[in-house]
Amino acid sequence: MSPIIIKTEEEISAMRASGAITGELLRLIADWIVPGITTAEIDRRAEDFIRSRGAVPAFKGLYGFPGTVCASVNEEVVHGIPGERVLLEGDIISIDTGAIWGGYFSDAARTYPVGCVKPEVKKLVEETEKSFEAGVKIIKAGVRLGDVSHAIQSHAEKFGYGVVREYVGHGVGRKLHEPPDIPNFGKKGTGPVLQAGMTLAIEPMIALGKPGVRVLRDGWTAVTRDGLPCAHHENTVLVTVNGSEILTKAK
């Protein structure tokens, strides 16, 4: 297993700047999500915003992905390609995006309602965010990563939700994906011990139904096998001696 990279204060400063751009973008996107907008228009505005802040879109061209954002609607779990799809009243959309500033990546995601959504879908979105919070709440130096994964899983499964297995969180820094992999499920007392200076993308993907997914013919878009909605909540998180700092919150 590759070592988990501990960031210096200088590197953390760059990641704070990168994270602030991504966090502010996701705050702005909340106002853009209305019935009638296309995912391509969200993508265009997102790219314009990131570049206006002197940063580079982290996703565009990475591994061949064509967009600045992953735009995943309803049963789409992750990696939805932005295009001419029009958002409709009652949809939900997960936007996953990031920026590169000073050579350092940030990575975060939110799930937004499009107008009024069904109560059970609204609750799914809310509890997915709370499952993220349950995991982050216990992060600090000396905690095992499996404890974080277990906390996320335990919160989601209290409501009978499916915890997606095929896609996981990860380290982040000079690359978008660094060690370690961070499953949203796991056993207490397992996994590497967290140390101050680690920067992690914590990102539960929680399904209203069963957790199984499949990838569409475009080679990117992952959807739930049972066709039920899925929500996604992610932030780039810095491990500190006594806790953690979320780097991708809007200032």
C-alpha positions in Angstrom: 0.0 0.0 0.0 1.3 3.4 -0.9 2.0 5.8 2.0 -0.5 8.5 2.8 1.0 11.9 2.1 1.3 14.3 5.0 1.0 17.9 3.8 3.2 20.7 4.9 1.8 24.0 6.2 2.6 25.6 2.8 0.7 22.8 1.0 -2.2 23.1 3.4 -2.4 26.8 2.6 -2.6 26.1 -1.1 -5.3 23.5 -0.5 -7.3 26.0 1.6 -7.3 28.4 -1.3 -8.3 25.7 -3.7 -11.0 24.4 -1.4 -12.4 27.9 -0.9 -13.0 28.2 -4.7 -14.7 24.9 -4.9 -16.8 25.6 -1.8 -18.0 28.9 -3.1 -18.8 27.4 -6.5 -21.1 24.8 -4.9 -22.8 27.5 -2.9 -23.5 29.5 -6.1 -24.7 26.4 -7.9 -27.5 26.1 -5.4 -29.0 29.2 -6.9 -28.6 27.9 -10.5 -30.5 24.7 -9.9 -34.0 25.5 -11.2 -36.4 23.6 -13.5 -35.5 24.2 -17.1 -31.7 24.6 -16.8 -29.5 22.2 -18.7 -26.6 20.4 -17.1 -24.4 21.8 -19.9 -25.3 25.3 -18.7 -24.4 24.5 -15.1 -21.1 23.1 -16.5 -20.3 26.2 -18.5 -21.0 28.6 -15.6 -18.9 26.4 -13.3 -15.9 26.5 -15.6 -16.2 30.3 -16.0 -16.3 30.7 -12.2 -13.3 28.6 -11.5 -11.2 30.3 -14.2 -12.3 33.7 -13.0 -10.7 32.9 -9.6 -7.4 32.1 -11.3 -7.8 28.4 -10.9 -8.2 25.4 -13.3 -11.1 23.0 -13.4 -9.9 19.8 -11.7 -12.1 17.4 -13.6 -12.0 18.7 -17.2 -9.9 16.3 -19.3 -8.9 14.3 -16.3 -8.8 10.6 -17.4 -10.7 11.9 -20.5 -13.7 13.3 -18.6 -15.2 16.1 -20.8 -16.8 18.3 -18.1 -15.9 20.7 -15.3 -18.6 19.1 -13.2 -20.0 15.6 -12.9 -23.8 16.1 -13.1 -25.7 13.1 -11.9 -29.5 13.2 -11.9 -31.9 11.0 -9.9 -30.7 7.4 -10.2 -27.3 8.5 -11.5 -24.8 7.9 -8.7 -21.7 9.6 -10.0 -19.8 10.7 -13.1 -22.8 12.0 -15.0 -21.6 13.8 -18.2 -23.0 17.3 -18.5 -25.1 17.9 -21.7 -28.4 19.0 -23.0 -30.5 17.2 -20.4 -33.1 19.6 -18.9 -33.7 19.5 -15.2 -37.3 19.0 -14.2 -39.3 19.8 -11.1 -38.9 17.0 -8.6 -35.5 15.9 -9.8 -32.4 15.8 -7.7 -28.9 16.4 -9.1 -25.5 15.7 -7.6 -22.8 18.1 -8.7 -19.2 16.8 -8.1 -16.5 19.3 -9.0 -13.1 20.6 -8.0 -10.4 23.2 -8.7 -6.6 23.3 -9.0 -5.0 26.2 -7.4 -1.2 26.5 -6.9 -0.8 22.9 -8.1 -3.2 21.5 -5.5 -6.6 19.9 -6.0 -9.8 20.3 -4.1 -12.8 18.0 -4.5 -16.4 18.3 -3.2 -20.0 17.4 -4.1 -23.5 18.4 -3.1 -27.0 17.0 -4.0 -29.6 19.6 -4.8 -33.3 19.4 -5.2 -34.9 20.8 -8.3 -37.9 22.6 -7.0 -40.1 20.5 -4.8 -39.1 16.9 -4.4 -40.8 13.9 -2.8 -40.4 13.8 1.0 -38.6 10.5 1.0 -36.1 11.9 -1.6 -35.6 15.1 0.4 -34.9 12.9 3.5 -32.3 10.9 1.5 -30.4 14.0 0.6 -30.5 15.3 4.2 -29.4 12.0 5.7 -26.6 11.6 3.2 -25.2 14.9 4.4 -25.6 13.7 7.9 -23.8 10.5 7.2 -20.9 12.6 6.0 -21.1 14.6 9.2 -21.1 11.4 11.3 -17.9 10.3 9.7 -16.1 13.7 9.9 -17.2 14.1 13.5 -14.8 11.4 14.7 -11.8 12.4 12.5 -8.7 13.4 14.4 -5.1 12.2 14.6 -4.9 8.7 16.1 -8.3 7.5 14.8 -8.4 4.5 12.5 -9.9 5.1 9.1 -12.2 2.1 9.4 -13.9 3.9 12.3 -14.7 6.8 10.0 -16.1 4.4 7.3 -18.1 2.5 10.0 -19.7 5.8 11.3 -20.8 6.7 7.8 -22.3 3.3 7.1 -24.0 3.0 10.5 -25.8 6.4 10.0 -27.0 5.6 6.5 -28.2 2.0 7.3 -30.3 3.2 10.2 -32.7 4.4 7.6 -32.5 1.3 5.4 -30.5 3.1 2.7 -28.0 1.3 0.5 -24.3 2.3 0.9 -22.6 2.3 -2.5 -19.6 0.0 -2.5 -18.1 0.5 -6.0 -17.1 4.1 -5.5 -15.2 5.4 -2.4 -13.5 8.5 -1.0 -9.7 9.1 -1.3 -6.8 11.1 -0.4 -6.3 14.4 -2.3 -3.5 16.8 -2.9 -1.1 17.3 -5.8 -3.3 14.6 -7.5 -7.1 14.3 -7.4 -6.8 10.7 -6.2 -4.1 9.9 -3.7 -3.9 7.1 -1.1 -5.8 6.0 0.8 -9.1 4.6 -0.5 -11.9 5.6 1.9 -14.9 3.3 1.7 -18.2 4.5 3.1 -18.5 1.1 4.9 -16.1 -0.7 7.2 -15.2 -2.1 10.6 -14.1 -0.3 13.7 -10.5 -0.7 14.6 -9.3 -1.3 11.1 -7.4 0.6 8.4 -4.6 3.1 8.7 -4.2 5.5 11.6 -4.9 9.1 10.7 -2.2 11.7 11.2 -2.4 15.5 11.3 -1.7 16.9 7.9 -3.5 14.2 5.9 -6.1 15.6 3.4 -9.0 13.3 2.6 -12.0 13.5 0.3 -14.8 12.0 2.3 -17.8 11.3 0.1 -20.7 9.0 1.0 -22.9 8.0 -1.9 -26.2 6.7 -0.5 -29.0 5.0 -2.4 -32.7 5.1 -1.5 -32.9 1.4 -2.5 -30.3 -1.2 -2.9 -26.6 -0.2 -3.3 -25.8 -2.0 -6.5 -24.7 0.1 -9.5 -23.9 -0.3 -13.2 -22.1 1.9 -15.7 -23.9 3.1 -18.8 -22.6 2.8 -22.4 -20.9 6.2 -22.2 -18.3 4.5 -20.0 -18.8 7.1 -17.2 -22.3 7.4 -15.8 -22.9 5.1 -12.9 -26.6 4.4 -12.1 -28.4 2.4 -9.4 -29.4 -1.0 -10.7 -32.9 -0.7 -9.2 -33.4 2.8 -10.7 -34.0 4.5 -7.4 -32.4 7.8 -6.5 -29.0 8.3 -5.0 -27.5 11.2 -3.2 -23.8 12.3 -2.8 -22.1 14.6 -0.3 -18.4 15.3 -0.3 -15.8 17.6 1.1 -12.0 17.8 1.2 -11.1 17.4 4.9 -7.8 18.2 6.7 -7.0 15.9 9.6 -5.8 17.9 12.6 -4.4 16.9 16.0 -7.7 17.4 17.8 -10.2 17.1 15.0 -10.6 18.2 11.4 -11.1 21.2 9.1 -13.4 21.1 6.1 -11.5 22.9 3.3 -14.3 23.1 0.8 -16.9 25.1 2.7 -18.0 28.4 1.3 -16.5 31.3 3.1 
